[in-house]
Amino acid sequence: MPVDIIPANVPGLWPVTREVGSIRVAGRLIRDLILERIPELPDDRRLSIRADFLPTPEFARLIASGTGNCVVRDPSDGVDVMQLSITGWTGAPAILALDPGSFRIRHPWDLLAMNEKLVGELDENRIVGTVRAGATLDGFVHLGRGSVILPGVYIEGNVIIGEDCKIGPNCYIRGNTSIGDRCHIGQAVEIKNSLIGTKVSIGHLSYAGDSVISDNVNFGAGTIISNLRHDGRNHRWLENQAFVDTGRRKFGAIIGENVHTGIHTAIYPGRSLSAGSVTLPGEIVSRSK
């Protein structure tokens, strides 16, 4: 297929540092999510698209079927996110704006919003792993090969769980949550509306809500992420020495790769832990680190 996915490294995603196309959302690489939305193109057409832009299927079809060269430009920052080139076509390309339903990924909470939408759209169960007696699935669940959901686990809403995971016993997992491969979610853990990477271990008696947790993270027992301001206002995020309104009333933490928290760590809402950072037992994370 004559389609080019242009790699995108987005500084605003910090502390998530991976190239955007290689990030998994709703169990899929973002670059694969993009490709599956692009219709088959004839050989005289080439479509280029940035990995930080996920078009709606309808918008992708509209661009692909255009009658001339065109560029999709984000008016907020002037970045060209998508371009159609037709062999033999001359003249200046048409400039089009983003459609409202497409995703432009510029901040960590954009990953959360994308995950919420995609997981929320599940309309069937896909159980390849094992669900033990005594577990309750109250929503649509995708469970990967080699994964097991132990007794006492209650899943409410749509959830995606990857391969070779151990969930439970006695966990409460709420939609719309996506859990990567080779993860361990321990005894009496609660997870709500979060995006969790690969090889993540969330120790018993922990809570994570409205959060992005990157690969190879280990939570000590009793690690708690708060996700709600006491005044009920939207959370703000510090970026380039200025605060940005996330538009989210509930927003937990953004955890970079290879983070380890000590037991009973408490993390304020809207905070981040940079890749490789460590917290002490009982530490209160009131500032991003």
N, C-alpha and C positions, 0 to 999 in steps of 0.2 A: 504494500500500500504506500503510495507516495505521500507520506505524512512524516514530518520532522517534529519531534518533541525537543524543544530547546531547554536545556538544563537551567534551573533558576535557584540561586542561593539568595535567600531573603534575610537581610540583617534583622528585620523587624520580628522574625520568629524566635529570636534569642529567648531562652537558652537552648531551644531546639536548633541544632546547627547543621543538620543533614540537608543535602540538596532536596528540594521540595518533591521532585518526582519519585524519590526513593522512600518517601514517608508513606506508611500504611494508614489508611483511613477506612473504617468499616471493613477491615480484613483484606483490602486490596491496595497495591501500590497506586499512588495518584497517577503516574504515567499510564498505567493500564486502565484506570477509570476514564482517562481522557480518550485513549485509543478506541475503547469500546463505544464511545459516543460519536465517533467520526464515521460517516457512511462510506461505502466503497467509492473510490474516486477513479475516473478514467486516467489513462497514462499521460494525457496532456495537462493534467492539473497537479499542482503540489501545494500542500497545506502545511504551514509552519505554525506551531502553537507553543507558547511558553508553558513550562511545567507548573507554574503557579496560577494557571487559569483553567478552570473546569467549566466548559460551556454546558448549557442545557442541551439535551439531544435535539430539540427543535431549532435552537440557534445554530448548532453545528451543521444541521442539514441545510439551513438557510444560507450559510456562508458557502458551504461546499457546492451548492447548486447555483451560485451566482453566475451572471453572464459576462463578468469581466473581473480584472484584478481588483482586490479590495484589501483593506487593512482595518482590523478592529483595534481601536485605540481607547485606553482608559482615560477619560477626561480628567480624572482626579490627579493624575501624575504624568500624563502624556506618554505613557508606555504603550508600545504596540504589542498586543498580547496574541494576535492571531493574524495570519496573512495568507491569502489565496493568490497563487500565481498561475496563469493560464498561458501555455506556450503559444507564441505568435500574437498575443494581445499587446497592443501599444497604447500609450497614453497614461496619464496619471491614475493611480488606483483610487477607487472610492474610499472615503474614510467613514467608518461606522463606529458607533458607540456600543458599549457593552449592553446586553439585555439585562433586565433586573434580576432574572432568576439564576444567572451564572455566578460562579464563585471566583473571586480574585483573592488569593491567599497572601496577606501582608502582615498578619498578626497571629499569635498563637490561638486566639479565640476563634479565628476563621477556621482552623482545623476542627475545633469543637463544633462549630455550626455545621460544617460539612458532614461530620460524623453523625450529628443528630439527625440531619435530613436523610442520609443514606440508610442508617440503621432503622430509622423510623419508617422507612418505606418497605421493610421486609413484609412479605405477605404469606410466608409459608415456613414451616420448620424444615431444617436440613441437618439431621442428626447422624453423623458418621461415627462419633465417639460413643461413650457409654454413659447412660443416666441411671444411677443406682435407685433402687426402691427407696421411697421416703423423700426424694427430691421433687419439687413442684415447679413446673414451667408454666407461668401465667403470661404468655406472650409468645411471639415467634422467636425461635432460637436457632442459630447456626452453630453447630458443635463439630470441631475438626477431628480428624483421625487421631486416635491414640489419647484423646482427652477424656477425662472422667469427671462427672458431677456427682459428688458424694451425698449421702443422706442428710436431710435437714436443710439443704440449699433451697432458697426460694428466689426464683427469677421472676421479676415483675416488669413487663414491658419487653420490647425487642432487645436482644443481646446477641452479639457475635463473639464466639470463643474459638481461638485458633487450634492448632495441633499440639498434642503432647502436653496438655495443661492438666493441672489438678485443682479442682474447685471445691472448697469446703474442707470439712463438713460445716453445716450450720452457717452458711453465708447468706447475705441478702444482697442481690445484684439487681439494680434498677436500670431501666432503659433511659436513654439510649447509649448503652455501653458497648465498647469494642475492646476485646482482650486479644493480644497477639499470641504467637506460638511460644511453647515451653514456659508458660507462666504458672505460678503457684499462688493461689488466693486462699489464705489460711482460715483457720477456725474463727467463726464469729466476726468476719470482716464484712463491712458494708461498702459497696461501690455504687455510685449513682452518676449517670450521664457523663462518663469519662472515656478518654481515649488512652489505652494502655498498650505499650510497645511489646517487644519480644524479650523473653528471659527476664521478666519482672516478677519479683517475689514480694507480696504484700502480707506481712506477718499478722498473726492473730490479733484480734481486738483493735484493728485499724479501721479508719474511715477515709475515703477519698470521694469527693463530689465535684463535678463540673471542672475536672482537671485533665491536663495532658501529662502523662508519665512516659518518659522516653525509655529506650532499650536499656537492659542490664541494670535496672534499679532494684535496690533491696530496702524494704521498709522494716525497721525494727518493730517489735510488737508494741501495739498501742500508739502508733503514729497516727495523728489526727490532722486532716486538712480542713480548715474552716472555709466556708464558701459564701457566707452571708454577712454583709455589713450590719452593724446594730442600727444604723439610721435608715436602712432600707434603700439607700441610693445606689445608682449604678457604680460598679467598680471602675477605678481608674488604673492605668498602667503607665509606668514611667518609661519613656522612650526618648532617647536623645535629649535628656535633661528637661523634658516636658511631659506633663501628664496627658494621656489620651483616654477619652471615655470609651470603655469597651462596649457600651450598650447592654451590658449584662448585669442584671440584679444579683444573680448567683454566679460566682466565679471563684474557683478554688486556686490551685497552684499549677505552675508550669515547671516540671522537673526535667532537667537535662539528663544526658546519658551517664551511666555509671555512678549514680548517686547512692549513698548509703546513709540511712537515718538511724540514729540511736533509739533505743526503746523510749516510749513516751514522748517522742518529739511532737510539738504542737506548731502548726504552720498557719500563720494568719492568712486570710483570704487575699487573693490577687498578688501573691508573692511568687518568687521563682528561686530555684536552686540551680546553680550553674553546673555544667558537666563535671563529674568527678568530685563534687563537694561532699562533705561528711558533716553530720550533726552529732552532738554529744547526747548521751542519755539525758532525757528531761529538758532538752534545749527548746526554747521558744523562738521561732523564726518570725520576728516582727518586721524584718527588712530583707529584701532580696539579697542573695549572696552567691 
